[in-house]
Amino acid sequence: MRGISVAMKFVRTLVAGLAAAAIATPVLADSCLQPAERTAMEVRALQSQLMVAALACGQTDQYNAFVTRNQRDLGDAYRTVTAHFKRVHGNVQGQRQLDGYITQLANAQSQDGIDQGTFFCPNVTPLFKQALAEGGLARLASLSYERNVVVPYSLDTCGATSTSSSPSTPARRANRARTASR
């Protein structure tokens, strides 16, 4: 009888400890990107790339047309990215992480433009036309992925395999040499 009582006490202590850990820390075990979150990250990266291009290449009218045409999808992507950071890091820290990521994203896009030098504007100009021709989160995310737009976030996608070629692939393709022939 004493053995059962000790075992039950151990189980109760274990369950209480696990429950306390789950409450005390944001969902650390589920910190991977859900497929919808990966899609949203791709769309935000595309939008950021186009914003940098608009400023650097005098394409503000094209950027404004892109934002106007895709306003709902861009808003959905932003809300999904925000929800990801809050899910993984909690409300307060999640907002800080989101703010840091948005800054990191803009910096990565700017650095990509600097790295391409005089090829940047000729390389990115067709992207405006392609982005305006696409509609919906999945299509915009695919365009971002196909064009190898920089996504400076390395968290794996939940349940994805590294051999997948979909936008939910956990790792970006290596940056290829950039030329005006893109």
N, C-alpha and C positions, 0 to 999 in steps of 0.2 A: 504494500500500500504506500509506503514511504517513497519507493522508487517512482511510482506514478505521480505522486505529489511533487517531487523534485523535477520530474520531466515536464509537468504542466507549468510549474513556476518558470522553468527555463523557456518554454514556448511563449508564455505570456510576456516575459521580459524581452525576448527576441522580437515579438510582434510589436510591442510598445516602442522598442528602439527603432525598428524599421519605420513605424508610423511617424515618430518624431523626426527622423532623418528626412522623410519625404516632405514633411511640413517645413522644416528648417531650411531646406535648399531648394532652389528652383529645379525643375524637372531635368536634373543632370543626366539621367539615364536616357532621356529622349531629346538630347541636344543636337541630333542630326537634323538636316533640312528635310522637311516634308517635300514631296514632289511639287506641290503648288508653291511652296516657298522658294524652291530652286527656280521655278518659272518666273516668279516675281523678281528674284535677284537678277535674272537675265534681262528682264524688261527694264528694271531700274538702271542697269549698266548701259543698256542701249540708249535710254533717255539721257543719261549723263554724258555719254559719248557724243550724242547729237547736240547737247547743250554746249559742250566744249567746242565742238566744231562750229556751231553757230557764232560763238564769240570770236574764235580764231580765224574763221574763214568768211566772215560777213554773210552768214546764212540764217540770220534771225527770222526772216519771213518764212523760210522752210521749216525752221524749228517751231515757230508759232503755229504753223499749219499742222505739223505733226501732233503737237500737244492738243490743239483744238479737236482734231479728228479722233484722237485716242484718249480724250480726257477721262472717260469712265474707266478704261483699262489701266491707265496710268495711276489713277486714284486707287483702284483695286490692288494694283501691285504694291503701292506704297503702304496701304493698310496691311497687306499680307506680310511684307518685310517687317513692319512695326510689330505685328503680332508675333512674328518669329523671335525677335529680340526680347520681347516681354515674356514669351513662353520659356525661353532658355535662361534668361537672366533675371526675371522678376520685373515688376513695374518700374521702379526707380532706376536700378542698374540697367535695365533693358533700354530705357530712354537714353541713358548715357552711351551705351554701346551702339545704339542706332545712330545717334548724333556723330559718334566717332566713325562709324562705318560710312555714313553719307559723305563726311569730309574725306575719308580715305578713298572712297570711290571717285570723287571729283579730282583728287590729287593723282590717282592712278590714270584717269582718262587724260588729264593734262600732261602727265609724264609720257604717256603713249604718243601724244601729239608731238612733244618735244623730241622723243626718240625717232619719230618718222621724219622730222625736219621738214624740208620743202615738199616731201611726198604726202604730208598729212592731208592738206586740203584736196589735192586730186584723188587721194585714196578714199576720203570720207564723203565727198560730194555725192557719189552714187548711192550712198547709204540713206540719204534723205529721201530719194526717189523710191528706194526699196521699202523704207519704213512707212512712207505714205501709202504705198500700194498694199501693205499688209493690214490685217485687222484681227483683233482678238489677242488675248494674252499668249496663247500657245504659238501663234504665228510670229508675233513679235519676239518671243523668247527664242524661237528657232532661228530667226534672222540674226539675233544677237550672238547665238552660239556659232552659226555658220560663218559669220564674219569675224569670229574670234575676238569679240569685244571683251576687254579686260574686266574680270569680276574678281576683285581682291578679297575674296572670302573663301576660306579653305575647308569649311565644314562639309563633311560627306553628306550625300543625300541618303535618307533612310531607305534601306532595301535596294539601293542601286548597285549594279556591278560596274566595275571599272571598264568593262568592254562595251558597254552600251554607247550608242552614238546619239542618244536623245538629249534634249536640253537638261534632263535631270542627271546627267553624268556628273559624278562627284568631283572630278578633276578637269580643269580646262586643258584644251590642247596646248602644246607648247607654242609660244609666240613664234610665228614663222617670220622670215625676213619680209619686210614690207617694201613693196614697190608700187609705182604708179599704175601698174597693170592690173591691180586688184579690181 
